Amino acid sequence: MNKAIWSAWNKGDPRADNIFFGDFNTTGTGASGASRPSFATVLTAAQVTSYSISSAVGSEYASWVDAAYVV
């Protein structure tokens, strides 16, 4: 994970007040030993079951999200 990605998101920055960054089971070359920002929440398998794409962006997501990219 590239730390530069997090540089715009800082606790106390009003632009990030309503952002929830949840991370679950991230794998791959860039994930090994990655440092996450202080505001990131690493979710457990039990916690992740309460989240879905529709709970994050709304139930009408299928009209504007290309399903080929949904994992």
N, CA, C and O atoms as a MOPAC input file, in Angstrom:
PM7 MOZYME 1SCF
protein

 N      0.84000 1    -1.17700 1     0.00000 1
 C      0.00000 1     0.00000 1     0.00000 1
 C      0.88700 1     1.24300 1     0.00000 1
 O      1.82000 1     1.36200 1     0.79400 1
 N      0.58500 1     2.12600 1    -0.87400 1
 C      1.35800 1     3.35000 1    -1.02000 1
 C      0.91500 1     4.37500 1     0.02700 1
 O     -0.24400 1     4.79200 1     0.03200 1
 N      1.82800 1     4.78200 1     0.91100 1
 C      1.48900 1     5.72300 1     1.97800 1
 C      1.00300 1     7.06400 1     1.45100 1
 O      0.26500 1     7.76300 1     2.14500 1
 N      1.39500 1     7.43200 1     0.25700 1
 C      0.95600 1     8.70300 1    -0.32400 1
 C     -0.56400 1     8.75000 1    -0.46800 1
 O     -1.15900 1     9.82700 1    -0.45500 1
 N     -1.18300 1     7.59100 1    -0.60300 1
 C     -2.64100 1     7.53200 1    -0.72800 1
 C     -3.30900 1     8.11400 1     0.51200 1
 O     -4.35400 1     8.75700 1     0.41200 1
 N     -2.72100 1     7.89400 1     1.66300 1
 C     -3.33200 1     8.32200 1     2.91700 1
 C     -3.04700 1     9.78500 1     3.24800 1
 O     -3.66100 1    10.32800 1     4.16600 1
 N     -2.15100 1    10.42800 1     2.54100 1
 C     -1.71600 1    11.76400 1     2.92600 1
 C     -2.85100 1    12.78700 1     2.95500 1
 O     -2.77400 1    13.76100 1     3.70400 1
 N     -3.88600 1    12.59100 1     2.16800 1
 C     -4.99700 1    13.53700 1     2.15600 1
 C     -6.01500 1    13.25100 1     3.25500 1
 O     -6.87400 1    14.08700 1     3.53100 1
 N     -5.93000 1    12.09000 1     3.88000 1
 C     -6.88500 1    11.70900 1     4.92000 1
 C     -6.18100 1    11.75600 1     6.26000 1
 O     -5.29200 1    10.94800 1     6.52700 1
 N     -6.56300 1    12.67500 1     7.08400 1
 C     -5.96600 1    12.80400 1     8.40800 1
 C     -7.06200 1    13.01500 1     9.43800 1
 O     -8.04400 1    13.70800 1     9.17400 1
 N     -6.89700 1    12.42100 1    10.60800 1
 C     -7.85100 1    12.67900 1    11.68200 1
 C     -7.86400 1    14.17100 1    11.94800 1
 O     -6.81200 1    14.80900 1    11.96900 1
 N     -9.03300 1    14.72700 1    12.14800 1
 C     -9.16300 1    16.14700 1    12.40200 1
 C     -9.39300 1    16.96400 1    11.14400 1
 O     -9.73700 1    18.14300 1    11.23300 1
 N     -9.21100 1    16.36900 1     9.97800 1
 C     -9.46900 1    17.05700 1     8.71800 1
 C    -10.96700 1    16.94400 1     8.44100 1
 O    -11.47100 1    15.83100 1     8.29400 1
 N    -11.69100 1    18.05600 1     8.36400 1
 C    -13.14600 1    17.98100 1     8.18900 1
 C    -13.57700 1    17.25800 1     6.91600 1
 O    -14.70500 1    16.77100 1     6.84600 1
 N    -12.71500 1    17.17900 1     5.91900 1
 C    -13.05900 1    16.45700 1     4.69100 1
 C    -13.11700 1    14.95700 1     4.92900 1
 O    -13.70700 1    14.23100 1     4.13000 1
 N    -12.52300 1    14.48500 1     6.00100 1
 C    -12.47200 1    13.05400 1     6.27500 1
 C    -13.32500 1    12.66400 1     7.48300 1
 O    -13.26200 1    11.52200 1     7.93900 1
 N    -14.11300 1    13.59100 1     8.00000 1
 C    -14.91100 1    13.31400 1     9.19400 1
 C    -15.88500 1    12.15100 1     9.04000 1
 O    -16.16100 1    11.45000 1    10.01300 1
 N    -16.40200 1    11.93500 1     7.85200 1
 C    -17.41900 1    10.89800 1     7.65200 1
 C    -16.91400 1     9.71300 1     6.84100 1
 O    -17.69900 1     8.99500 1     6.22200 1
 N    -15.60800 1     9.51400 1     6.84800 1
 C    -15.02900 1     8.40000 1     6.10600 1
 C    -14.77200 1     7.23200 1     7.05500 1
 O    -14.21100 1     7.40000 1     8.13800 1
 N    -15.19200 1     6.05900 1     6.62800 1
 C    -14.86700 1     4.84600 1     7.36300 1
 C    -14.02300 1     3.99600 1     6.43700 1
 O    -14.48300 1     3.59600 1     5.36800 1
 N    -12.80200 1     3.71800 1     6.83300 1
 C    -11.93500 1     2.87100 1     6.03000 1
 C    -11.78500 1     1.55100 1     6.74900 1
 O    -11.09100 1     1.45900 1     7.76100 1
 N    -12.44400 1     0.52100 1     6.22000 1
 C    -12.35500 1    -0.81000 1     6.78600 1
 C    -11.55600 1    -1.70800 1     5.86500 1
 O    -11.76700 1    -1.71500 1     4.65200 1
 N    -10.66500 1    -2.44500 1     6.42700 1
 C     -9.78500 1    -3.32300 1     5.66400 1
 C    -10.00800 1    -4.74800 1     6.15000 1
 O    -10.01700 1    -5.00800 1     7.35300 1
 N    -10.18900 1    -5.67500 1     5.19900 1
 C    -10.37600 1    -7.07100 1     5.57800 1
 C     -9.63300 1    -7.97900 1     4.63100 1
 O     -9.83900 1    -7.93000 1     3.41800 1
 N     -8.78400 1    -8.79400 1     5.17200 1
 C     -8.14000 1    -9.86600 1     4.43600 1
 C     -7.41400 1    -9.37500 1     3.17800 1
 O     -7.43500 1   -10.03800 1     2.14100 1
 N     -6.77900 1    -8.22100 1     3.28200 1
 C     -6.03600 1    -7.68600 1     2.15200 1
 C     -4.81600 1    -8.55600 1     1.88600 1
 O     -4.03700 1    -8.83600 1     2.79700 1
 N     -4.65200 1    -8.97800 1     0.64800 1
 C     -3.54000 1    -9.84900 1     0.27500 1
 C     -2.84600 1    -9.30300 1    -0.96000 1
 O     -3.32000 1    -8.35500 1    -1.58500 1
 N     -1.74600 1    -9.89500 1    -1.29700 1
 C     -1.02700 1    -9.52000 1    -2.50300 1
 C      0.32100 1    -8.92600 1    -2.17500 1
 O      0.66600 1    -8.73900 1    -1.00800 1
 N      1.07500 1    -8.63400 1    -3.20300 1
 C      2.43800 1    -8.14500 1    -3.06100 1
 C      2.52200 1    -6.89200 1    -2.20300 1
 O      3.39200 1    -6.80600 1    -1.33600 1
 N      1.65600 1    -5.93100 1    -2.41400 1
 C      1.71400 1    -4.67300 1    -1.68200 1
 C      1.15600 1    -4.73400 1    -0.27400 1
 O      1.35500 1    -3.79800 1     0.50000 1
 N      0.46400 1    -5.80100 1     0.08100 1
 C     -0.18600 1    -5.88500 1     1.38200 1
 C      0.71100 1    -6.44400 1     2.47800 1
 O      0.50100 1    -6.15300 1     3.65600 1
 N      1.68600 1    -7.22500 1     2.11500 1
 C      2.55200 1    -7.84000 1     3.10500 1
 C      3.36100 1    -6.78100 1     3.84500 1
 O      4.14600 1    -6.05500 1     3.23600 1
 N      3.17100 1    -6.69400 1     5.14100 1
 C      3.89100 1    -5.73000 1     5.96300 1
 C      3.44900 1    -4.29700 1     5.76600 1
 O      4.15200 1    -3.37400 1     6.17700 1
 N      2.29800 1    -4.09100 1     5.14500 1
 C      1.81800 1    -2.74300 1     4.86600 1
 C      1.49100 1    -1.99700 1     6.14900 1
 O      0.99400 1    -2.57600 1     7.11400 1
 N      1.77400 1    -0.72300 1     6.14200 1
 C      1.37300 1     0.09900 1     7.28300 1
 C      0.11000 1     0.83900 1     6.88800 1
 O      0.05100 1     1.49300 1     5.84700 1
 N     -0.87800 1     0.72600 1     7.72000 1
 C     -2.15100 1     1.37300 1     7.45500 1
 C     -2.22600 1     2.66900 1     8.23900 1
 O     -1.54800 1     2.81600 1     9.25600 1
 N     -3.03400 1     3.60300 1     7.78800 1
 C     -3.16000 1     4.86000 1     8.51800 1
 C     -3.83400 1     4.63800 1     9.86600 1
 O     -4.49200 1     3.62000 1    10.07900 1
 N     -3.66900 1     5.58400 1    10.76200 1
 C     -4.21700 1     5.43700 1    12.11400 1
 C     -5.73300 1     5.34300 1    12.12100 1
 O     -6.30700 1     4.78300 1    13.05400 1
 N     -6.38900 1     5.87400 1    11.11000 1
 C     -7.85300 1     5.84100 1    11.08900 1
 C     -8.41100 1     4.56900 1    10.45500 1
 O     -9.62800 1     4.38500 1    10.43400 1
 N     -7.56500 1     3.69800 1     9.94300 1
 C     -8.02200 1     2.45800 1     9.31600 1
 C     -8.45000 1     1.45800 1    10.37900 1
 O     -7.84700 1     1.37000 1    11.44800 1
 N     -9.48400 1     0.72100 1    10.07400 1
 C     -9.97500 1    -0.32600 1    10.95600 1
 C     -9.79600 1    -1.66600 1    10.26600 1
 O    -10.36100 1    -1.89800 1     9.19700 1
 N     -9.02300 1    -2.53900 1    10.86500 1
 C     -8.86600 1    -3.88200 1    10.32000 1
 C    -10.01200 1    -4.71700 1    10.88200 1
 O    -10.11200 1    -4.92600 1    12.09100 1
 N    -10.86100 1    -5.18100 1     9.99700 1
 C    -12.06400 1    -5.90100 1    10.39900 1
 C    -11.81000 1    -7.39000 1    10.57000 1
 O    -10.98700 1    -7.98300 1     9.87200 1
 N    -12.53400 1    -7.97900 1    11.51200 1
 C    -12.49900 1    -9.42800 1    11.69300 1
 C    -13.51600 1   -10.05300 1    10.74000 1
 O    -14.35100 1    -9.34900 1    10.17300 1
 N    -13.44800 1   -11.36100 1    10.56600 1
 C    -14.40300 1   -12.06700 1     9.70800 1
 C    -15.83600 1   -11.86200 1    10.20800 1
 O    -16.75900 1   -11.74500 1     9.40300 1
 N    -16.02300 1   -11.81900 1    11.51000 1
 C    -17.36500 1   -11.61000 1    12.06000 1
 C    -17.86200 1   -10.19100 1    11.77000 1
 O    -19.03600 1   -10.00300 1    11.45000 1
 N    -16.98300 1    -9.19300 1    11.87900 1
 C    -17.37800 1    -7.80500 1    11.63700 1
 C    -17.72900 1    -7.55300 1    10.17000 1
 O    -18.66200 1    -6.80800 1     9.86800 1
 N    -16.98600 1    -8.16800 1     9.27500 1
 C    -17.16200 1    -7.88100 1     7.85500 1
 C    -18.52400 1    -8.33600 1     7.33400 1
 O    -18.98600 1    -7.82200 1     6.31500 1
 N    -19.16400 1    -9.26800 1     7.99400 1
 C    -20.46500 1    -9.75200 1     7.52600 1
 C    -21.55200 1    -8.68300 1     7.59400 1
 O    -22.58100 1    -8.81000 1     6.93000 1
 N    -21.33900 1    -7.63200 1     8.38400 1
 C    -22.35600 1    -6.58400 1     8.47900 1
 C    -22.21600 1    -5.52900 1     7.38000 1
 O    -23.00800 1    -4.58700 1     7.32900 1
 N    -21.22900 1    -5.67100 1     6.50900 1
 C    -21.01200 1    -4.70500 1     5.44300 1
 C    -21.26900 1    -5.34100 1     4.08300 1
 O    -20.97200 1    -6.51400 1     3.85800 1
 N    -21.82100 1    -4.54700 1     3.19500 1
 C    -22.03800 1    -4.97800 1     1.81200 1
 C    -21.88900 1    -3.75000 1     0.93100 1
 O    -21.84700 1    -2.62400 1     1.42600 1
 N    -21.81100 1    -3.96700 1    -0.36600 1
 C    -21.70100 1    -2.81900 1    -1.26100 1
 C    -22.94300 1    -1.93700 1    -1.15400 1
 O    -22.83700 1    -0.71200 1    -1.21600 1
 N    -24.10800 1    -2.54300 1    -0.99600 1
 C    -25.32900 1    -1.73600 1    -0.90500 1
 C    -25.40000 1    -0.94700 1     0.39800 1
 O    -25.96600 1     0.14600 1     0.42200 1
 N    -24.83500 1    -1.48300 1     1.48300 1
 C    -24.84400 1    -0.71100 1     2.72400 1
 C    -23.84100 1     0.43400 1     2.66900 1
 O    -23.96100 1     1.40600 1     3.41500 1
 N    -22.85900 1     0.32000 1     1.79200 1
 C    -21.85200 1     1.37100 1     1.67000 1
 C    -22.25800 1     2.46400 1     0.69100 1
 O    -22.05100 1     3.64600 1     0.96200 1
 N    -22.82900 1     2.08200 1    -0.43800 1
 C    -23.10800 1     3.08100 1    -1.47400 1
 C    -24.57600 1     3.15100 1    -1.89300 1
 O    -24.93200 1     3.95800 1    -2.75200 1
 N    -25.41700 1     2.33300 1    -1.31100 1
 C    -26.83900 1     2.37300 1    -1.62600 1
 C    -27.28100 1     1.18600 1    -2.45900 1
 O    -26.49000 1     0.58600 1    -3.18700 1
 N    -28.55100 1     0.86000 1    -2.34000 1
 C    -29.08100 1    -0.33800 1    -2.99100 1
 C    -29.20300 1    -0.19900 1    -4.51100 1
 O    -29.39000 1    -1.19900 1    -5.20400 1
 N    -29.10100 1     1.00600 1    -5.02900 1
 C    -29.21200 1     1.21900 1    -6.47100 1
 C    -27.85800 1     1.14400 1    -7.17500 1
 O    -27.72900 1     1.55700 1    -8.32700 1
 N    -26.84800 1     0.61600 1    -6.47700 1
 C    -25.49100 1     0.61400 1    -7.03300 1
 C    -25.39400 1    -0.11900 1    -8.38100 1
 O    -24.54100 1     0.22200 1    -9.20000 1
 N    -26.23900 1    -1.10200 1    -8.61700 1
 C    -26.15200 1    -1.90100 1    -9.84000 1
 C    -26.39500 1    -1.04600 1   -11.09700 1
 O    -25.99900 1    -1.43100 1   -12.19700 1
 N    -27.04100 1     0.10400 1   -10.92800 1
 C    -27.30000 1     0.95600 1   -12.08800 1
 C    -26.08400 1     1.78300 1   -12.50300 1
 O    -26.04800 1     2.31900 1   -13.61100 1
 N    -25.08100 1     1.89100 1   -11.61200 1
 C    -23.90600 1     2.70700 1   -11.96100 1
 C    -22.56400 1     2.04300 1   -11.66500 1
 O    -21.51700 1     2.63000 1   -11.94000 1
 N    -22.57300 1     0.81900 1   -11.10400 1
 C    -21.34200 1     0.11000 1   -10.82700 1
 C    -21.19200 1    -1.04000 1   -11.83000 1
 O    -22.12500 1    -1.81800 1   -12.03100 1
 N    -20.04600 1    -1.14100 1   -12.44100 1
 C    -19.76100 1    -2.24500 1   -13.36200 1
 C    -19.48900 1    -3.49700 1   -12.52600 1
 O    -18.45800 1    -3.58900 1   -11.86000 1
 N    -20.41000 1    -4.45400 1   -12.56100 1
 C    -20.33500 1    -5.66000 1   -11.74500 1
 C    -19.07700 1    -6.49200 1   -12.02300 1
 O    -18.68800 1    -7.31600 1   -11.19600 1
 N    -18.45300 1    -6.28500 1   -13.15600 1
 C    -17.23200 1    -7.03300 1   -13.47800 1
 C    -16.10800 1    -6.69200 1   -12.51000 1
 O    -15.15600 1    -7.46300 1   -12.38200 1
 N    -16.19600 1    -5.55300 1   -11.82700 1
 C    -15.14200 1    -5.14000 1   -10.90900 1
 C    -15.49600 1    -5.38300 1    -9.44600 1
 O    -14.69600 1    -5.07500 1    -8.56200 1
 N    -16.66700 1    -5.92600 1    -9.17800 1
 C    -17.08700 1    -6.20000 1    -7.80400 1
 C    -16.58100 1    -7.57700 1    -7.41100 1
 O    -16.85900 1    -8.56800 1    -8.08600 1
 N    -15.83800 1    -7.63200 1    -6.31900 1
 C    -15.25500 1    -8.89300 1    -5.87200 1
 C    -16.08000 1    -9.45000 1    -4.74600 1
 O    -15.76300 1   -10.51600 1    -4.21700 1

